[in-house]
Amino acid sequence: MKLQLTNPYSKPKAVRKSKNRDASAVKRPDETKMARWHMREVAIEEVADIVDKEAEKMASKEGGFHLETKKRSAPTILRLIVAVAFGKKKRPQPEILVDGSRTYAAYVTDDRPLEREREESSRSVILTVIMMLMNVRNLHANLFQYIIGVWLFSNAVAVETYVIFNRLGISIAYTSVLDFLHTLSSKTREDLQKSAVGRLWLLIYDDINHMFRPGNPDIGDKDTMHCGTAGTKVEIEDCEAEKALDPEPLHKAQAEGRRKARSLDTLLKKLDHAKMSSIFKLHILSFLIENVELLAHHQELVTLRLRTTDAVHRMRDGRKTKLSPLATSDLNSGNTAETAKVLDDYILDQMNLPKDEVHRFLCIVGGDQSSVENFGHSTADDLSSYRSTNVLLDRKVKNVKCPDYYPAQHLVVDTLKADVLSAWKTHLGTSSLDSYSENHDLDFEDLLAHAKTIGQRYTTATAYEVAYRVAQLHGSSSLSVTHGTGNRRQQPSPCRDSEGTGLGEESVREDPKLCGPKD
């Protein structure tokens, strides 16, 4: 309103006295209506200028029209859009293109003016132009609707939800989602079949399980496990596949019966304990950094060490592994009888490879051939981990005595983190890790040294033997440990006797009956 009243065009022009009439005899127009009319014209002109700038950008190569520089004309694009906005009766008939070398200007006569001031529907034209330009410039908004539609589909929402979201402009329609997924699936399968012929690849698949619980178990229904298989094709690079996937060593070991001679000691000797200890200490330190805000700046160093120094198979910088997801199926790869069906589905059906030639490139087929459905009573009732820790962390477990494996997997990770944080508090002798970090200036190497000590004390086979033997000598000894939640509970410990006196690491090491040699 202030702009309307202060605008110089909001006041009528002064009327001069003439010979035929007096100035007071002239009828003055309404100042308010005149200001509103002129402000409308100013707004239209302003919008038109914005459209000119947007059209100039849209007509460029970056805008998507890919016109040549000499043909990159904003008025050409504007005339084209205006011609679309006008009706056929008001618009000259477009010329017929003879060949593909002509520009977009051929659709509209060169003498067609924009006529913003004289055209009655100028506001409608400008509005149409703006909407069309917004649609061109905001293609990602439509992509966002596709993402929301796929997300709704993955969560198995009701069809009515699609209707509501579609009316709000947030998601595409349900049928459009199905068509989009079908198109993606067809395109993915085409690319998969092309890459399966010309490149060496590795097929990795595993079973996926989902526990189905009835709504009313009192009527006699039982829980059922729905099983399926998910696979991924990985293109092999940076290695000689003939040597890396040579099946002869496997066949030789099978012929010699070496699998029967495999024991726990044999597997234990094959482990690189020094490498595992180095990796363990980084994860122990990562748990601390994740929960202490003052140490967050060390996370990049931990990630760098895992990618470089402590990587088991270090990749070259900038290397990208090409993965191709395969369609899931209702076949259970954990069942030996269905393994052949899984391979037929992936290799013959999805990759479209001939069955007669499969034996030429199929080297090794191996797997665990087992499926874990739950953790079992022994794991769930372990005093040092699952049940009590989840109570302290306020985690809800439906079947705490025998929890399902996959739904409870994140709870096991939380339990591990809580135990590691408890070990940090015990090792540093503090009840608050945040306060300790504020009062002590520890660099990255100091934290690594502490993490290494914690790893040797709690995560090694020697630490297990120490705890087991001390428990056997002193009976049901226990240690009060402070958890990340601030509560305390009882935990078996190798560092305290039955009377609660601390033995300490040095005291344990001094007794060869408990620990054996110091190394």
NORFEN-V181601 format. One record per residue. N is the residue number from 0. RES is the residue in one letter. SS is DSSP state (hx for helix, st for strand, lp for the rest). PHI is phi in radians with two decimals (NA if undefined). OMEGA is omega in whole degrees, 0 to 359 (NA if undefined). Layout:
N RES SS PHI OMEGA
N RES SS PHI OMEGA
This chain:
0 M lp NA 179
1 K hx -1.11 180
2 L hx -1.16 179
3 Q hx -1.14 184
4 L hx -1.30 182
5 T hx -1.58 180
6 N lp -1.19 181
7 P hx -1.11 180
8 Y hx -1.44 180
9 S hx -1.33 179
10 K lp -1.81 178
11 P lp -1.09 178
12 K lp -1.21 180
13 A lp -1.15 181
14 V lp -1.78 180
15 R lp -1.58 178
16 K lp -1.36 180
17 S lp -2.13 181
18 K lp -1.25 186
19 N lp -1.54 183
20 R lp -2.64 177
21 D lp -1.60 181
22 A hx -1.12 181
23 S hx -1.24 181
24 A hx -1.39 180
25 V lp -1.35 180
26 K lp -1.35 182
27 R lp -1.47 177
28 P lp -1.25 179
29 D lp -1.17 183
30 E hx -1.11 181
31 T hx -1.14 180
32 K hx -1.14 180
33 M hx -1.15 179
34 A hx -1.14 180
35 R hx -1.13 180
36 W hx -1.12 183
37 H hx -1.23 178
38 M hx -1.12 176
39 R hx -1.12 178
40 E hx -1.13 178
41 V hx -1.12 180
42 A hx -1.12 179
43 I hx -1.11 178
44 E hx -1.10 180
45 E hx -1.13 179
46 V hx -1.12 179
47 A hx -1.09 177
48 D hx -1.11 178
49 I hx -1.10 179
50 V hx -1.10 178
51 D hx -1.04 180
52 K hx -1.17 179
53 E hx -1.13 180
54 A hx -1.15 178
55 E hx -1.10 178
56 K hx -1.23 181
57 M hx -1.16 180
58 A lp -1.32 180
59 S lp -1.38 179
60 K lp -1.15 179
61 E lp -1.15 181
62 G lp -1.33 176
63 G lp 1.95 181
64 F lp -1.45 175
65 H lp 0.99 176
66 L lp -1.38 174
67 E lp -1.21 185
68 T hx -1.05 183
69 K hx -1.26 180
70 K hx -1.81 183
71 R lp -1.45 186
72 S lp -2.17 178
73 A hx -1.09 178
74 P hx -1.03 178
75 T hx -1.08 180
76 I hx -1.15 180
77 L hx -1.13 179
78 R hx -1.13 178
79 L hx -1.11 182
80 I hx -1.20 178
81 V hx -1.12 178
82 A hx -1.10 176
83 V hx -1.21 183
84 A hx -1.25 180
85 F lp -1.36 175
86 G lp -1.27 183
87 K lp -1.16 182
88 K lp -1.19 181
89 K lp -1.54 188
90 R lp -1.95 176
91 P lp -1.10 179
92 Q lp -1.18 181
93 P lp -1.22 178
94 E lp -1.30 179
95 I lp -1.52 181
96 L lp -1.30 179
97 V lp -1.46 178
98 D lp -2.42 184
99 G lp -1.50 183
100 S lp -1.52 183
101 R lp -1.43 185
102 T lp -1.60 179
103 Y hx -1.17 182
104 A hx -1.13 181
105 A hx -1.18 180
106 Y hx -1.29 186
107 V lp -2.25 179
108 T lp -1.14 183
109 D lp -1.22 182
110 D lp -1.58 179
111 R lp -1.42 180
112 P lp -1.39 178
113 L lp -1.28 174
114 E lp 0.94 181
115 R lp -1.20 185
116 E lp -1.36 188
117 R lp -1.59 182
118 E lp -1.39 182
119 E lp -1.16 182
120 S lp -1.69 183
121 S hx -1.08 180
122 R hx -1.14 178
123 S hx -1.15 179
124 V hx -1.13 180
125 I hx -1.09 179
126 L hx -1.10 178
127 T hx -1.11 179
128 V hx -1.08 181
129 I hx -1.09 181
130 M hx -1.12 179
131 M hx -1.18 178
132 L hx -1.17 178
133 M hx -1.09 179
134 N hx -1.16 179
135 V hx -1.23 185
136 R hx -1.40 184
137 N lp -2.16 177
138 L hx -1.15 180
139 H hx -1.18 177
140 A hx -1.13 176
141 N hx -1.20 176
142 L hx -1.10 177
143 F hx -1.08 178
144 Q hx -1.11 176
145 Y hx -1.14 180
146 I hx -1.09 179
147 I hx -1.11 179
148 G hx -1.10 178
149 V hx -1.17 179
150 W hx -1.13 176
151 L hx -1.11 179
152 F hx -1.14 181
153 S hx -1.16 178
154 N lp -1.65 175
155 A lp 0.93 179
156 V lp -1.39 180
157 A lp -1.23 180
158 V hx -1.11 179
159 E hx -1.05 179
160 T hx -1.12 177
161 Y hx -1.08 181
162 V hx -1.09 181
163 I hx -1.15 181
164 F hx -1.14 179
165 N hx -1.20 178
166 R hx -1.15 178
167 L lp -1.40 181
168 G lp 1.37 182
169 I lp -1.62 185
170 S lp -2.37 173
171 I lp -1.42 182
172 A lp -1.24 183
173 Y hx -1.11 179
174 T hx -1.12 177
175 S hx -1.16 176
176 V hx -1.11 179
177 L hx -1.10 178
178 D hx -1.12 180
179 F hx -1.14 179
180 L hx -1.14 178
181 H hx -1.13 178
182 T hx -1.13 178
183 L hx -1.08 181
184 S hx -1.11 180
185 S hx -1.14 179
186 K hx -1.15 179
187 T hx -1.11 180
188 R hx -1.17 177
189 E hx -1.09 178
190 D hx -1.12 180
191 L hx -1.12 181
192 Q hx -1.19 177
193 K hx -1.21 182
194 S hx -1.29 182
195 A hx -1.27 183
196 V hx -1.59 189
197 G hx -1.68 184
198 R lp -2.24 173
199 L lp -1.35 184
200 W st -2.55 178
201 L st -2.14 181
202 L st -1.77 180
203 I st -2.04 179
204 Y st -2.48 181
205 D st -2.65 181
206 D st -1.40 176
207 I st -2.12 186
208 N st -2.08 177
209 H st -2.48 180
210 M st -1.44 178
211 F st -1.80 180
212 R lp -1.91 179
213 P lp -1.21 180
214 G lp -1.18 181
215 N lp -2.33 182
216 P hx -1.19 182
217 D hx -1.25 183
218 I hx -1.47 175
219 G lp 1.92 178
220 D lp -1.23 180
221 K lp -2.03 176
222 D lp -1.15 179
223 T st -2.21 179
224 M st -1.77 176
225 H st -1.55 186
226 C st -2.03 177
227 G st -2.73 182
228 T st -2.42 175
229 A st -2.11 184
230 G st -2.29 179
231 T st -2.48 175
232 K st -1.73 182
233 V st -2.01 177
234 E st -1.32 185
235 I lp -1.54 177
236 E lp -2.38 173
237 D lp 1.06 177
238 C lp -2.79 175
239 E lp -1.57 185
240 A hx -1.10 181
241 E hx -1.10 179
242 K hx -1.54 184
243 A hx -1.18 182
244 L lp -1.97 178
245 D lp -1.24 183
246 P lp -1.41 184
247 E hx -1.07 177
248 P hx -1.00 178
249 L hx -1.18 179
250 H hx -1.12 179
251 K hx -1.15 179
252 A hx -1.13 178
253 Q hx -1.17 180
254 A hx -1.17 180
255 E hx -1.41 180
256 G lp 1.22 182
257 R lp -1.22 179
258 R lp -1.14 180
259 K lp -1.19 181
260 A lp -1.46 181
261 R lp -1.25 180
262 S lp -2.40 180
263 L hx -1.12 179
264 D hx -1.14 179
265 T hx -1.11 179
266 L hx -1.17 181
267 L hx -1.16 180
268 K hx -1.24 180
269 K hx -1.37 181
270 L lp -1.34 174
271 D lp -1.58 187
272 H hx -1.14 179
273 A hx -1.12 179
274 K hx -1.18 179
275 M hx -1.11 178
276 S hx -1.11 179
277 S hx -1.14 179
278 I hx -1.26 179
279 F hx -1.05 183
280 K hx -1.16 177
281 L hx -1.20 177
282 H hx -1.20 177
283 I hx -1.09 177
284 L hx -1.19 180
285 S hx -1.12 177
286 F hx -1.09 178
287 L hx -1.16 181
288 I hx -1.10 181
289 E hx -1.12 185
290 N hx -1.83 178
291 V lp -2.08 187
292 E hx -1.15 182
293 L hx -1.16 182
294 L hx -1.79 185
295 A hx -1.10 182
296 H hx -1.21 178
297 H hx -1.50 185
298 Q hx -1.12 179
299 E hx -1.11 178
300 L hx -1.18 178
301 V hx -1.10 179
302 T hx -1.09 179
303 L hx -1.13 179
304 R hx -1.14 179
305 L hx -1.18 180
306 R hx -1.45 187
307 T lp -2.07 189
308 T lp -1.06 186
309 D lp -1.74 177
310 A lp -1.29 179
311 V lp -1.20 176
312 H lp -2.17 185
313 R lp -1.37 179
314 M lp -1.63 178
315 R lp -1.24 181
316 D lp -1.13 179
317 G lp 1.41 181
318 R lp -1.29 178
319 K lp -2.16 179
320 T lp -1.60 181
321 K lp -1.57 180
322 L st -1.98 177
323 S st -2.20 179
324 P st -1.22 178
325 L lp -1.84 180
326 A lp -1.20 178
327 T lp -1.32 180
328 S st -2.45 178
329 D lp -1.63 176
330 L lp -1.43 183
331 N lp -1.72 180
332 S lp -1.23 177
333 G lp -1.30 178
334 N lp -1.72 183
335 T hx -1.04 183
336 A hx -1.15 183
337 E hx -1.77 179
338 T hx -1.10 179
339 A hx -1.09 178
340 K hx -1.16 178
341 V hx -1.12 179
342 L hx -1.14 177
343 D hx -1.10 180
344 D hx -1.13 183
345 Y hx -1.32 189
346 I hx -1.45 185
347 L hx -1.48 185
348 D hx -1.45 186
349 Q hx -1.35 180
350 M lp -1.50 176
351 N lp 1.02 177
352 L lp -1.63 181
353 P lp -1.18 184
354 K hx -1.16 182
355 D hx -1.20 183
356 E hx -1.79 182
357 V hx -1.12 183
358 H hx -1.14 182
359 R hx -1.33 183
360 F hx -2.04 180
361 L lp -1.43 187
362 C lp -1.63 188
363 I lp -2.32 172
364 V lp -2.12 182
365 G lp -2.49 179
366 G lp 3.11 182
367 D lp -1.41 180
368 Q lp 0.94 178
369 S lp -2.64 181
370 S lp -2.38 180
371 V lp -1.57 181
372 E lp -1.72 180
373 N st -2.64 183
374 F lp -1.39 180
375 G lp 1.57 185
376 H hx -1.19 185
377 S hx -1.13 179
378 T hx -1.27 184
379 A hx -1.19 182
380 D lp -1.59 180
381 D lp -1.12 184
382 L lp -1.13 187
383 S lp -1.56 185
384 S lp -2.46 205
385 Y hx -1.21 192
386 R hx -1.13 186
387 S hx -1.17 181
388 T hx -1.16 179
389 N hx -1.18 173
390 V hx -1.17 180
391 L hx -1.17 180
392 L lp -1.47 179
393 D lp 1.03 176
394 R lp -1.70 183
395 K lp -1.57 178
396 V lp -2.07 184
397 K lp -1.13 180
398 N lp -2.09 189
399 V lp -1.25 181
400 K lp -1.38 181
401 C lp -2.55 187
402 P lp -1.23 176
403 D st -1.13 189
404 Y lp -1.16 187
405 Y lp -1.21 177
406 P lp -1.09 184
407 A lp -1.65 185
408 Q hx -1.13 180
409 H hx -1.19 176
410 L hx -1.20 177
411 V hx -1.15 178
412 V hx -1.13 176
413 D hx -1.07 178
414 T hx -1.11 179
415 L hx -1.08 179
416 K hx -1.10 179
417 A hx -1.12 178
418 D hx -1.15 179
419 V hx -1.16 178
420 L hx -1.13 175
421 S hx -1.10 178
422 A hx -1.13 176
423 W hx -1.07 180
424 K hx -1.12 180
425 T hx -1.15 182
426 H hx -1.18 181
427 L hx -1.47 179
428 G lp 1.15 182
429 T lp -2.43 176
430 S lp -1.75 180
431 S lp -2.42 179
432 L hx -1.24 178
433 D hx -1.14 179
434 S hx -1.13 180
435 Y hx -1.12 180
436 S hx -1.19 178
437 E hx -1.24 185
438 N hx -1.63 182
439 H lp -2.23 180
440 D lp -1.63 182
441 L lp -1.95 177
442 D lp -1.48 186
443 F hx -1.14 181
444 E hx -1.18 177
445 D hx -1.11 179
446 L hx -1.13 177
447 L hx -1.12 179
448 A hx -1.12 177
449 H hx -1.12 180
450 A hx -1.12 178
451 K hx -1.13 178
452 T hx -1.10 178
453 I hx -1.11 179
454 G hx -1.09 179
455 Q hx -1.17 184
456 R hx -1.45 188
457 Y hx -2.18 190
458 T lp -2.01 181
459 T lp -1.77 177
460 A hx -1.14 177
461 T hx -1.11 178
462 A hx -1.10 177
463 Y hx -1.13 180
464 E hx -1.11 179
465 V hx -1.07 181
466 A hx -1.10 182
467 Y hx -1.17 183
468 R hx -1.25 178
469 V hx -1.13 178
470 A hx -1.12 179
471 Q hx -1.19 182
472 L hx -1.33 187
473 H hx -1.83 178
474 G lp 1.34 184
475 S lp -1.47 176
476 S lp -1.26 183
477 S lp -2.55 181
478 L st -2.34 178
479 S st -1.45 186
480 V st -2.03 178
481 T st -1.55 180
482 H lp -1.60 180
483 G lp -1.09 180
484 T lp -1.50 180
485 G lp 1.66 179
486 N lp -1.53 181
487 R st -2.22 177
488 R st -2.55 182
489 Q st -1.65 181
490 Q st -2.47 176
491 P lp -1.04 184
492 S lp -2.50 175
493 P lp -1.45 189
494 C lp -1.85 178
495 R st -2.42 178
496 D lp -1.58 185
497 S lp -1.18 180
498 E lp -1.65 176
499 G lp 1.60 179
500 T lp -1.38 183
501 G st -1.35 175
502 L lp -1.46 181
503 G hx 1.38 183
504 E hx -1.17 182
505 E hx -1.14 180
506 S hx -1.13 180
507 V hx -1.19 182
508 R hx -1.21 181
509 E hx -1.23 180
510 D lp -1.69 182
511 P hx -1.14 179
512 K hx -1.22 182
513 L hx -1.51 189
514 C hx -1.95 186
515 G lp 1.36 180
516 P lp -1.11 183
517 K lp -1.16 182
518 D lp -1.41 NA
